[in-house]
Amino acid sequence: MSSEKKSEAFYNKLRTQLYETASWPSEYLYKFIVPTDASKINQIEELFNNLGAVITTKESGKGTYTSVSVNLHMKNPEAVIEKYKEVAENVEGVISL
């Protein structure tokens, strides 16, 4: 299966879960892992800039990776998925959790 098909399957499953487990609009917690690199962390922060997001970061024990958590009020599951796609397209090496 191509990575594009895997991505669509992931997003379809996520969309279903979000509709089933929350009433919208709702708070949503994004979690990303990136190689520890200030420019990559800044790229993620810029994508959520001016949206009222609360962003926290934490380096791994060895300092190789950084976890970036973004808490944000989202209007619906479609908006959540669009943000995931935007981060994936703009930040090289990001892992979305």
Secondary structure, DSSP 8 states (H G I E B T S, - for coil): --HHHHHHHHHHHHHHHHHHH--SSEEEEEEEEEES-HHHHHHHHHHTTTTT-EEEEEE-TTSSEEEEEEEEEESSHHHHHHHHHHHHHHSTT-EE-
